[in-house]
Amino acid sequence: MSTAPAAPAGGGAGGGADTPDSKPSQMFKNCWSCRLLSGGGLILSGAYVFTAARRVMRQGGPTSMGTVAQITFAASLAAWGLVVIADPVGKAQRKT
């Protein structure tokens, strides 16, 4: 029988202020090429979705709610990609 590793005391789903980040999360924050690759992929996927929505409108199709939803989704994908690249978490300084 194998045994599972014991959980550290005080650690749990809530996570305290003194709980360090997990190793994969910390590596992603420090890896510029990882953030650039994944953020660029999100931006390019947003461009692809936007192009597909524009193609329908360019062919003379009516602007339906589905097309509007596609354009909104494309904008959110591109914005998410920019956030992944910029990594604003933890960069703001608290005013005292």
C-alpha positions as CSV (number, residue, x, y, z in Angstrom):
1,M,0.0,0.0,0.0
2,S,1.2,3.5,-0.8
3,T,0.7,6.3,1.6
4,A,-0.2,9.9,0.6
5,P,2.1,12.7,1.8
6,A,0.8,14.5,4.8
7,A,-0.6,17.9,4.3
8,P,1.3,20.7,6.1
9,A,-0.3,22.1,9.2
10,G,-2.4,25.2,8.7
11,G,-2.5,24.7,4.9
12,G,-5.7,24.0,3.3
13,A,-8.1,25.2,0.6
14,G,-8.2,28.7,2.3
15,G,-4.5,29.2,2.4
16,G,-3.1,31.7,4.8
17,A,-1.1,34.8,4.3
18,D,2.1,32.9,5.2
19,T,1.4,30.1,2.7
20,P,3.9,30.3,-0.2
21,D,2.8,29.9,-3.8
22,S,2.9,26.5,-5.3
23,K,6.0,25.7,-7.3
24,P,4.3,25.6,-10.8
25,S,2.5,28.9,-10.1
26,Q,5.7,30.5,-9.0
27,M,7.5,29.2,-12.1
28,F,4.9,30.6,-14.4
29,K,5.2,34.0,-12.9
30,N,9.0,34.0,-13.3
31,C,9.0,32.5,-16.8
32,W,8.8,35.3,-19.3
33,S,8.8,33.0,-22.4
34,C,6.0,30.9,-20.9
35,R,3.8,34.0,-20.3
36,L,4.7,35.4,-23.8
37,L,3.8,32.1,-25.5
38,S,0.5,31.5,-23.7
39,G,-0.5,35.2,-23.9
40,G,0.3,35.3,-27.5
41,G,-1.7,32.2,-28.1
42,L,-4.7,33.7,-26.4
43,I,-4.3,36.9,-28.5
44,L,-4.0,35.0,-31.7
45,S,-7.1,32.8,-30.8
46,G,-9.0,36.0,-30.2
47,A,-8.0,37.3,-33.6
48,Y,-9.1,34.0,-35.2
49,V,-12.5,34.2,-33.6
50,F,-12.9,37.8,-34.6
51,T,-12.0,37.1,-38.2
52,A,-14.5,34.3,-38.3
53,A,-17.2,36.7,-37.1
54,R,-16.2,39.4,-39.5
55,R,-16.3,36.9,-42.4
56,V,-20.0,36.2,-41.8
57,M,-20.7,39.9,-41.7
58,R,-18.6,40.7,-44.8
59,Q,-20.5,38.1,-46.8
60,G,-23.7,40.0,-46.3
61,G,-25.1,38.0,-43.4
62,P,-27.2,39.7,-40.8
63,T,-25.6,40.8,-37.6
64,S,-27.2,38.4,-35.1
65,M,-26.7,37.9,-31.4
66,G,-24.4,35.0,-32.2
67,T,-22.1,37.3,-34.2
68,V,-22.1,39.8,-31.4
69,A,-21.3,37.1,-28.9
70,Q,-18.4,35.9,-31.1
71,I,-16.9,39.4,-31.2
72,T,-17.3,39.9,-27.5
73,F,-15.7,36.5,-26.8
74,A,-12.8,37.4,-29.2
75,A,-12.2,40.7,-27.3
76,S,-12.2,38.9,-24.0
77,L,-9.7,36.3,-25.3
78,A,-7.4,39.1,-26.5
79,A,-7.7,41.0,-23.2
80,W,-7.0,37.8,-21.2
81,G,-3.8,37.3,-23.3
82,L,-2.7,40.9,-22.6
83,V,-3.2,40.3,-18.9
84,V,-1.2,37.0,-19.0
85,I,1.7,38.8,-20.7
86,A,1.6,41.9,-18.5
87,D,1.2,39.9,-15.2
88,P,-0.2,42.8,-13.1
89,V,-0.7,40.7,-10.0
90,G,1.6,41.8,-7.2
91,K,3.1,44.7,-9.1
92,A,1.0,47.4,-7.5
93,Q,2.3,49.0,-4.3
94,R,0.0,49.6,-1.4
95,K,-0.2,53.2,-0.3
96,T,0.3,53.7,3.4
